[in-house]
Amino acid sequence: MTLGRNFLSLTLLAIAAATPLAGNAAAPDTTLIPDFSGLWAHPWLPGFESLPTGPTSLVNLSRRPDGVSNVLQLVGDYKNPILKPAAAETVRKFGEQSKAHFGFHNPRNQCWPNGVPFVLSSNNMQMFQQGDHITMIYQTDHQVRHIRMNSSHPAKVTPSWYGDSVGHYEGDTLVIDTVGIKQGPFAMIDWFGTPQTPNLHVIERYRLVDYAQAKQGIDRAFRDNSLPRPPTVDLNYRGKYLQLTFTVEDDSVFTTPWSASVTFGRPAAGTIPGLSEWLENVCGENPKKYGTEEDVQLPIADRGDF
């Protein structure tokens, strides 16, 4: 009996040692968390890659003679069934304005915070994974986003330029959920002027993919967008790519949630100075520009910070 009691005691001690204390969660498995460090480039404009199936983003109806998207003339496909009638009319009017003149105001050319998802079209991006939060910076005007990890949105969200973002990992995929995106005077979903409202909700999913998987997104980028010459992304790169698939919901604008992708590669070395490191890139230094456009409507604080 003594031997049996000793064996039972040892067994219970072993179970207790292997079981977390009440109220303490087991340590998260970090072996699958991917490393997204380094500078990522996506130089195609206007930026989003429409998906081959399902509701997806608008594409440019204006094409150069070779069939490539004409980035100097942004005419969104206002007949895309994701658009409700009022939104379709807004996109149509912006397209007519773009064809008739030099274009229309958007958060990029007016040097305003781009917001989400517009900022996802930025050409260079860097991500810093810091345990309980992630910081994302975009080379266009050094825009910054902060994502709280393993957290929830507050019951009452105060709108901000990039919204309230919370994230978590699902295996090797980073998922970011954003609400509360502030409405600026030039706020829009994309380069075609698709409107947004306070109901906007964006979910981003980032993962590392090999070249064979990335090539599908790259091919869509070539189909839907323009690439500067010389290319500012290394088209011969065969390592890991960073692929973003995002979903947009705004029931005041869209008939259904829709998704698109952005495929980031590594910057091309030696093409344009600064693409392999982070250099100053400030928007709005010269509001007069070339004398052919209106002055940039820079955001101005109406009161001091202190």
N, C-alpha and C positions, 0 to 999 in steps of 0.2 A: 504493500500500500504506500509506503514511504517513497519508493522508486516511482510509482505512478503519480503521486502528488508532485514530486520534483519535476518530472517530465511535463506535467500540465502547467506548472509555474513557468518553466522555461519557454514553453510554447506561447503562453500569454504574453510574456515579456518580449518575445520576438515579434509578435503581432503588434504590440503597442509601439515598439521602436519603429516599425515600418509604416505606422498610421499617423498622419498629421494630427496635431493637437486640435481640439475642438475650436472652431472659429478661424483656424489658419488654413488657407488654401495651399495645395501642393505647389511647389515652385514650377513656373511655366517652362515648358520645353522650348529652349531657344535654339535647338539644333536646326530647325527648319527656317528660321528667320533669315531672309536673304540680305545680302550686302549691296545696297543701292548706291554706295559712295562713288564719287567721281563726277566729272562734268558730262552731262548728256546733251546731245544736240538733235534738234528736229527743225531744219532750216526751211522746210517747205511752207509756202503761204498759199491760201489763207490758214491752213494748218490742220484741220480735222480730216480724218480718213473715214469716209462713209463705209459702212459694213455691207457685205454682199447680200445679206438677207435680213429681214425684219425692219422695223421702223428705224431710220437712221438719219444722219445730219444732212443739211442742205449742201448742194454742190454749186459751183459757179457755171452759169449758163454761157458766160462770155468766154470764147476760146480764141486763141491765136490761130493763124493759118495751119500750124502743125498739129492742131487739136489740143494743145496744152492749155490749161487754165490761164486766163489773162488776168494777172494779179493787179494790173493797172485799171481794171474795170470789173467791179464786183457786182455781179447780177445773180442774186440768189434764186434758186429754183422755188419760186413762190407757189408752185403747184404741188409741192411735196405734201402728201396727205397727213403728215404730222402736224401741220399748221391749221389752227382754227382760222375762220375767215378774216377776222380783224388783223391777226398776225400776218397772214398771207398778203393782205393789202399793204401793210407796213413794209414788208420785204420787197414787194413789187415797186412801191414808190421809191425806195432807196435805190433799187436797181436802175430805174429810169433816171434818177438823179446822177448816178454813177456814169451812165452812158452819155448823159448830156453835158457833164462838166468834169471836174477833177475828182469827184467822189463826194463823200459825206463824212460828217464828224463821227468818230468812234472813240472809245476810251484809249486806244493805242495812239492815234494821231493827235489826240487832244491832251495827252500826257496825264490822264486821270488813272487812278487805280483801276486795273482791268476787271477785277471781280472774277468769280468762278461761274461758268467754265471758260470765259473768254481768255483768261490768263494761261490756260492749258495750251494755247497755240504759240506761246513764247518759244523763241528759237533755242535758247540754252537754259538748262535747269540743273540745279544741284540740290541734293537731299542730304540732311544730316539726321541720322537716326540716334536718338539720345535717350533710349529707355522709355521714360514716361512721357516723352513728347518727341515730335519730329518737326524740324524746321526745313522749309523749302524756300529756296531763293531762285528768282528768275532774272536773267541778265538784262532783260528789257526794263530799264529804269530801276533795277535792283528791288523789285517787288518781293515781299516776304510774306509767307504764310506760316502759321503755327498750328500744329495738330496735336491735341491731347490724346494720349493713348489709353485704351481700356477705360474710357470715361463715357459719360452720357451728356446729351445736350441739357442745358438747364431748362427748368419748366417755362421760364420766360427768357427768350433770347433777345439780346440787344443787337439790332442789325449792325453789321460792320462790312467794310469793303470786301473782305474775303470770307465773310460768314463765320459761323461757329463750326469748327471742324473737329470731329472725333475719329479716332482710327483704331484698328485692331488687325492682327494677322490671322488669316485663315490658311494654315499651312505655310506655303511659300509665297502667298499673295498678301499684299498690304491693301486693306480696304479703308477708304476714307469717306465719311458721311458728312455732308455740309448743308446747313440751313442758315437762315438769317442773313442772307446776302443783301447788303445795302444797295438802294437804288440811287445811282448818280445821274446827272443830267444826260450822260451819253451811254448809260448802261445798256448792254445788249449781250445776247448769247454768243454771237459769232460775228465774223467780219461782214456778213450780209445784212446786218441790222435787225436780226430776229429779236423781238422784244422779250423782256422778262418782267416778272412781278414779284412781290414779296413771298409768293407761294413757291418760289424756285427751290428745288431740292436736287442736289447732285451727289452721286455716288461714284467714286473712283476706285479702280482696282489695278494695282501695279504688280508686275511680275517680270522676272528675268526669263528671256527665251533665247533659244539658239537661233542661228541665222536662218535655218530652213523655216522656222515659224515666223521670224521677223520679216522675211521676204514678202509674205502675203500683205503685211501692213505697208511695207515699203512700196510694193507695186500699187497699192491703193493710193499712197501718197503721191506717186508720180501721175496717177490717173486724175486725181482730184485737185492737185495743187501745182504751183510753180516752184522750181528749184533754182536758186541763184547760180550764176556761173562766175568763177569756178565754184564747184560745190563746197559747202562749208561743213559737210559731214563726210566721213571716210567711207566711201561706197565699197571699198575693198575689205572692210573690216569683217572678220568672220568669228569674232568672239560673241559674248553675251550681249543682247540688246535689252533695253528696258521698254516694255510695252504697257501702255495705259489703255484700258477700256473703261469708258465712263458712261453713266446713264443719267439722263436729265428728265426731271418731272416738273411741270408747271401747268396745272389744269386750267389756268386762265389763258394760256397761250397755245398749248398743244392738245391734240386729240388723244394722245397716248404717250407714255414714256418712250424715249428713244435712246439709242446708244451709238457711239462712234469710238474710234481709237486714235491714239497718237503713238507712233513708234520712234523711240529715241535710240540713236546710235552714238558713236564716239566722234568728237570733232575732228575734222581733217587737219593734220599738222601742216603748218606753213602756208595755208591758203590766205587767211586773213589774220593779221596780228591780233593776238589776244584770245583766240578761240580755245587755246589749250590752257588758259589761265583766266582768272576773274579780273577784268579791267573795268574801269569806270565807264558807265553807260547811262548818262543822265538825259532824260527827255525834257524838252522845253527850254534849252539854253538860249536858243535864238527864235523868239516867237515870230519875228518877221519872215523867217524862212526865205523863200526865193522871190517874194513879191507877187506870187501867183495865187496864194491862198490866204484865207483869213488868219488873223493872229490866233495862236493856240489859246484856248480858254482854260488856263491853268487854274487848279483849285487854290483858293486863297482863304486863309483862316480869318474869321470875322471877329476873333478876340484872341488875346494872348494866352499862352499855355500856363503862365504863372501869374 
